[in-house]
Structure formats: structure tokens, C-alpha cells
Amino acid sequence: MLPSTDPAREGFGIVLLEAMAYGRQVTATQIAGAAESIAERDADIIVGRNSVEYTAEAFLRISKDDDLVARMGSSGRKLLE
């Protein structure tokens, strides 16, 4: 999870790349530098900045759907390769 709220302080979000390198599903806010590229590959869930409701929904969604998490993790790994 990369819940960035300030684009000046959180440039690209290397932690997202690190997680994807291990085949992990990631969740990030829209301002993370990598968010758009990762979303295009269906490797994550993007939530709005300062959106507590959508962040909670994202956590619930991934906690209930192991297949979704596996697909996103696999997509993220392929994106990095």
C-alpha cells in the first residue's frame, strides 16, 4: 500500500516496484508516480488521494478475493520483467 497524499514528497513510489518484484498485489493513491502505468496492466488498485472510504473498500476487496490478488501480483511481476 502506498497511501501518498503529497506528490512533492513521494515521487515515483519505489516501494510499489519492490512489492511487484515479489509478485505482490499493490494499492496506491492516484498521485503515486507509477500508479498510472501499473493500473494500465491491472496490477493494482488505485484509490483517490485522502479517500478513506475507497481505501477501505480496496482493502476489503483484496481481503476477500484471493484470485484477484494473485492475478494482480502476476501482472505486476510481468510488468517489471
Backbone as a ProteinNet text record, in pm:
[ID]
protein_1_A
[PRIMARY]
MLPSTDPAREGFGIVLLEAMAYGRQVTATQIAGAAESIAERDADIIVGRNSVEYTAEAFLRISKDDDLVARMGSSGRKLLE
[TERTIARY]
84.9	0	88.4	59.7	130.5	25.7	-10.8	-116.8	-66.4	12.2	70.4	-36.9	-12.4	-104.7	-34.5	97.8	174.9	271.8	240.6	326.4	468.5	487.1	620.6	709.8	649.6	727.1	742.4	655.8	658.8	661.7	780.4	794.6	737.9	812.8	773.3	709	751.9	695.9	767.7	897.4	979.5	924.2	859.9	804.5	704.8	634.4	542.4	618.7	728.4	809.8	869.9	913.2	970.3	865.6	744.9	638.5	605.6	597.5	565.4	676.3	799.9	911.3	893.6	824.2	796.3	658.7	593.9	464.2	350.1	363.4	260.5	167	40.2	-57.3	-30.7	-48.4	-25.3	-149.1	-159.8	-265.5	-198.2	-238.2	-173.6	-275.3	-238.8	-322.4	-288.4	-374.7	-358.2	-233.4	-177.3	-62.9	70.1	73	198.5	244.5	370.9	423	400.8	405.9	391	247.2	155.5	17.3	-46.8	-34.1	-99.9	-45.5	86.9	147.1	108.4	104.9	71.3	-75.6	-160.8	-304.7	-336.6	-260.6	-283.1	-264.3	-185.7	-159.6	-244.6	-340	-426.6	-346.7	-243	-155.8	-184	-281	-306.1	-446.9	-475.6	-598.9	-555.8	-608.2	-576.1	-693.1	-662	-765.9	-736.3	-837.8	-822.6	-743.5	-674.5	-597.1	-691.1	-654.6	-733.5	-872.2	-885.4	-1014.9	-1018.4	-1057.6	-1062.3	-1160.2	-1274.2	-1375.6	-1325.5	-1265	-1216.7	-1098.3	-1016	-904	-956.4	-1056	-1116.4	-1180	-1248.7	-1309.8	-1204.6	-1091.1	-982.4	-930.8	-910.4	-864.3	-965	-1092.1	-1195.1	-1197.5	-1185.2	-1188.4	-1075	-953.2	-840.6	-840	-901.2	-904.8	-1002.6	-1095.1	-1198.1	-1176.9	-1078.2	-1064.4	-919.5	-887.3	-750.9	-711.8	-807.4	-777.8	-739.1	-809.3	-778.1	-637.4	-606.1	-473.3	-365.3	-387.1	-289	-272.1	-384.7	-376.1	-301.1	-331.2	-263.5	-114.9	-82.2	58.9	133.6	71	132	148.5	46.7	54.1	164.4	178.3	283	421.4	438.8	568	601.2	504	525.7	559.6	495.7	524.3	671	723.1	863	960.5	921.6	1009.6	1018.6
-118.2	0	123.2	215.7	343.1	453.8	496.2	595.5	739.9	771.8	906.3	1012.6	1127.2	1239.6	1364.3	1361.3	1478.6	1439.1	1475.9	1435.5	1491.4	1601.8	1660.5	1576.6	1505.8	1427.6	1281.4	1234	1093.6	1088.5	1088.8	1097.1	978.8	873.8	761.3	648.8	623.4	514.7	383.1	380.9	262.4	140.9	164.1	52.5	-28.2	35	-38.2	-134.3	-87.8	-172.8	-289	-260.4	-366.4	-474.4	-433.3	-529.3	-611.8	-546.2	-617.6	-713.9	-680.8	-770.8	-904.9	-904	-1027.1	-1084.5	-1028.9	-1080.8	-1045.2	-934.8	-891.6	-790.8	-798.9	-700.9	-571.3	-457.9	-329.7	-241	-149.5	-49.5	85	184.7	315.7	425.9	546.9	661.5	708.6	790	837.5	921.2	975.7	1064.7	991.8	865	790.9	791.3	822.2	835.9	714.2	598.3	474.8	430.9	493.6	445.3	426.3	522.5	512.5	395.9	381.3	272	136.4	125.9	-1.1	-33.7	65.4	44.2	-3.5	42.9	1.2	-148.4	-208.4	-353.1	-432.7	-368.8	-434.4	-501	-432.2	-487.4	-427.7	-337.9	-275.6	-219.3	-163.8	-89.2	54.3	148.9	290	356.1	427.8	498.1	647.8	727.7	872.2	920	1029.2	1088.2	1130.5	1097	1129.5	1066.3	953.2	886.6	765.3	788.7	681.8	573.1	612.3	515	421.7	476.5	393.8	307.9	360.6	281.7	161.6	184.3	74.7	-27.6	20.9	-69.3	-153.2	-91.3	-164.1	-275.1	-245.4	-347.8	-461.3	-427.5	-531.1	-617.1	-551.7	-624.3	-725.2	-682.5	-775.3	-879.5	-848.2	-946	-1059.7	-1036.3	-1135.3	-1209	-1168.7	-1225.9	-1267.8	-1389.7	-1440.1	-1449.2	-1481.2	-1489.9	-1353.9	-1250.1	-1114.4	-1075.7	-1103.7	-1071.2	-1144.8	-1270.6	-1349.6	-1293.9	-1259.5	-1203.2	-1071.1	-985	-855.7	-873.4	-964.7	-990.8	-1041	-1131.1	-1184.5	-1075.8	-992.2	-881.3	-783.8	-753.3	-661.6	-717.9	-845.5	-911.3	-907	-937.8	-933.8	-794	-693.1	-554.8	-521.8	-566.6	-538	-614.6	-736.3	-817.3	-756.5
0	0	0	-87.6	-92.4	-85.4	36.7	53.7	47.4	-52.3	-63.9	-78.6	-17.3	-31.3	-83.7	-92.3	-133.5	-244.5	-370.3	-481.6	-473.2	-404.5	-392.5	-300.8	-207.8	-111.6	-153.4	-238.2	-280.2	-431.1	-488.1	-632.5	-708	-718.1	-802.1	-723.4	-604.8	-525.8	-549.7	-522.9	-544.2	-468.7	-356.3	-278.6	-361.1	-453	-540.2	-630.5	-685.8	-772.6	-694.8	-573	-489.2	-459.9	-427.3	-399.3	-523.2	-637.9	-761	-801	-768.5	-798.5	-729.1	-617.1	-543.2	-574.8	-678.4	-720.5	-627.4	-556.1	-462	-527.5	-493.9	-540.2	-464.8	-531.4	-466.8	-475.4	-381.2	-378.8	-358.7	-435.7	-428	-453.2	-414.6	-447	-587.9	-642.4	-779.7	-800.1	-695.9	-716.9	-722.8	-687.4	-695.9	-840.9	-863.4	-999.4	-1086.9	-1028.3	-1104.4	-1120.2	-1051.5	-1044.6	-1181.8	-1269.5	-1399.8	-1480.9	-1485	-1561.2	-1506.1	-1375.5	-1311.5	-1333.8	-1324.7	-1343.2	-1484.7	-1582	-1720	-1737.2	-1650.2	-1656.5	-1557.8	-1493	-1394.4	-1283.6	-1238.5	-1134.5	-998.1	-989.1	-860	-851.8	-736.7	-715.9	-686.1	-761.4	-741.3	-668.7	-562.2	-486.7	-489.8	-466.7	-465.1	-343.9	-361.2	-251.5	-139.4	-16.8	102.2	99.7	34.7	24.1	116.6	239.2	338.7	296.1	242	203.2	94.5	-10.6	-119.9	-77.2	11.1	62.1	140.1	223.5	299.5	205.6	102.1	4.8	-66.8	-99	-165.3	-75.2	52.1	145.6	158.3	166.8	175.5	50	-63.4	-190.5	-199.9	-166.3	-177.8	-66.6	46.2	154.2	125.6	32.7	2.7	-129	-206.9	-340.9	-366.7	-327.9	-346.3	-493	-579.6	-722.4	-779	-738.1	-781.8	-738	-614.3	-561.1	-639.7	-669.2	-745.1	-886.4	-951.5	-1087.8	-1088.1	-991.8	-985.6	-956.8	-867.2	-837.1	-959	-1033	-1154.1	-1260.7	-1275.7	-1373	-1337.2	-1209.4	-1166.5	-1192.3	-1164.2	-1189.1	-1337.9	-1423.1	-1567.9	-1615.6	-1556.5	-1592.9	-1565.5	-1454	-1421.8	-1507.8	-1544.5	-1630.3	-1767.4
[MASK]
+++++++++++++++++++++++++++++++++++++++++++++++++++++++++++++++++++++++++++++++++

